[in-house]
Amino acid sequence: MKKFFTLIAAVALAASVNAQTEWNFSNWDAKTYSETFTKDGLTLNINKNSKGDDAPMTIDSNSKKVDGVQYTQRLKLSGSGSVSDLEKMVRVVSFEVEGPVDIYVVACHASSSGDPRTLKVAAVVDNAVTPLEDVSYDPNEIKSFTVKYNQNKAAKILIYSGKSGMNIYDIKFTPVNVTNGISNISAAAAKKNGKTYNMAGQEVSSSAKGLIIKNGKKYVK
């Protein structure tokens, strides 16, 4: 019985590690957010800008279809974002990740005319901001993109406009298997080195208990 529950726990752990998290703004309350707000792990960082003016964000009705998904609402950043002060970020959407992830975003230029605008994606690692990618949008352009965060460290992911208004419809991230992950331990490699791994892909002693992998096979001890 103990082995059975150990197996169930290991399967649950593996599922949680690979779970996808999504924030579709069609499912949020349509309103203007004037103060920093967090829902299901996603934070709208709302503080006064460098001029001391309020910098709210708004969710309102807007119908768009991207990658086969019909959206009915959007998050309007309503201006440029700032990450110069990580304690008081302005017009920045943020969320936490435990390690490498693929970040998927659906966004749109907030105007039908003017210059291209850029949506910035960055990561806060060890209290320092590391740019991940700047994605350019032409006037009225709506599209999705995927950015990779590859460090084996926990991080806070930041998404904000480099200049002027941008609209976001959807954000989601999917954990990516890394070099010490279970899915990257091939049967051939395991047979060759004869080492023992746990379900997190970490090498353990041959006497370790629970669900383990050795010589490319799974065992419950």
Residue pairs with C-beta under 8 A, 6 or more apart in sequence:
3 220
3 221
6 209
6 210
6 211
6 220
7 211
7 220
10 199
10 210
10 211
13 199
13 200
14 182
14 199
17 175
17 200
18 174
18 175
18 177
19 175
20 172
20 173
20 174
20 175
21 41
21 95
21 172
21 173
22 170
22 171
22 172
23 39
23 40
23 42
23 95
23 170
23 171
23 172
24 69
24 71
24 169
24 170
25 59
25 71
25 73
25 74
25 75
25 168
25 169
25 170
26 71
26 72
26 73
26 169
28 39
28 59
28 73
28 75
29 59
30 59
30 60
30 61
30 73
31 58
31 59
32 56
32 57
32 58
33 44
33 46
33 56
33 57
33 58
33 59
34 46
34 54
34 56
35 46
36 43
36 44
36 45
36 46
36 47
37 43
37 44
37 46
38 44
41 95
41 96
42 93
42 94
42 95
42 171
43 93
43 94
43 95
44 57
44 75
44 93
45 89
45 90
45 91
45 92
45 93
45 94
46 55
46 56
46 57
46 90
46 91
47 55
47 88
47 89
47 90
48 54
48 55
48 88
48 90
49 55
49 79
49 82
49 90
49 91
50 82
50 90
55 78
55 79
55 90
55 91
56 78
57 75
57 76
57 77
57 78
57 91
58 75
58 76
58 78
59 73
59 74
59 75
59 76
60 73
60 74
60 76
61 72
61 73
62 71
62 72
62 73
62 74
62 167
62 169
63 70
63 71
63 72
64 70
64 71
64 74
64 108
64 142
64 169
65 71
66 106
66 142
66 143
66 144
66 169
66 170
67 106
67 144
69 106
69 170
71 106
71 169
71 170
73 169
74 108
74 167
74 168
74 169
75 93
75 167
75 168
75 169
76 110
76 165
76 167
77 91
77 93
77 110
77 160
77 161
77 165
77 166
77 167
77 168
78 91
78 110
78 165
79 91
79 161
79 164
79 165
80 90
80 91
80 160
80 161
80 162
80 163
80 164
81 89
81 90
81 91
81 92
81 120
81 160
81 161
81 162
82 89
82 90
82 91
82 92
82 160
83 89
83 92
83 122
83 129
83 158
83 160
86 124
86 127
86 129
89 158
89 160
91 160
91 161
92 158
92 159
92 160
93 158
93 159
93 160
93 168
93 171
94 156
94 157
94 158
94 159
95 156
95 157
95 171
95 173
96 154
96 155
96 156
96 157
97 149
97 154
97 155
97 156
97 157
97 173
97 175
98 154
98 175
99 151
99 152
99 153
99 154
99 175
99 176
99 178
100 148
100 149
100 150
100 151
100 152
100 175
100 176
100 178
101 148
101 149
101 157
101 173
101 174
101 175
101 176
102 146
102 147
102 148
102 173
102 174
102 176
103 121
103 132
103 146
103 147
103 148
103 149
103 157
103 171
103 172
103 173
104 144
104 145
104 146
104 170
104 171
104 172
104 173
104 174
105 119
105 121
105 135
105 144
105 145
105 146
105 147
105 159
105 168
105 170
105 171
106 142
106 143
106 144
106 168
106 169
106 170
106 171
107 119
107 135
107 137
107 142
107 143
107 144
107 145
107 166
107 167
107 168
107 169
108 137
108 140
108 141
108 142
108 143
108 166
108 167
108 168
108 169
109 116
109 117
109 137
109 138
109 139
109 140
109 141
109 142
109 166
109 167
110 117
110 164
110 165
110 166
110 167
111 117
111 139
111 140
111 164
111 165
112 139
112 140
113 139
113 140
114 139
114 164
115 139
116 136
116 137
116 138
116 139
117 136
117 137
117 161
117 162
117 163
117 164
117 165
117 166
118 134
118 135
118 136
118 137
118 161
118 162
118 163
119 134
119 135
119 137
119 159
119 160
119 161
119 162
119 166
119 168
120 131
120 133
120 134
120 135
120 158
120 159
120 160
120 161
120 162
121 131
121 132
121 133
121 134
121 135
121 147
121 157
121 158
121 159
122 129
122 130
122 131
122 132
122 157
122 158
123 129
123 130
123 132
123 149
123 151
123 155
123 156
123 157
123 158
124 130
124 155
124 156
124 157
124 158
125 151
125 153
125 155
126 153
129 158
132 147
132 148
132 149
132 157
133 145
133 147
134 162
135 145
135 147
137 143
137 166
142 169
144 170
148 176
149 155
149 157
150 176
152 178
152 180
157 173
159 168
159 171
177 183
177 184
178 184
178 201
180 200
180 201
180 202
181 200
181 201
182 197
182 199
182 200
182 201
182 213
183 201
184 201
185 197
185 201
185 213
186 216
187 215
187 216
187 217
188 216
190 197
190 213
190 214
190 215
190 216
191 215
191 216
194 214
194 215
195 203
195 214
196 203
196 204
196 205
196 206
196 208
196 212
196 213
196 214
197 203
197 204
197 212
197 213
197 214
198 204
198 208
198 210
198 211
198 212
198 213
199 210
199 211
199 212
199 213
204 212
206 214
208 221
209 221
210 220
210 221
211 218
211 219
211 220
212 218
212 219
212 220
212 221
213 219
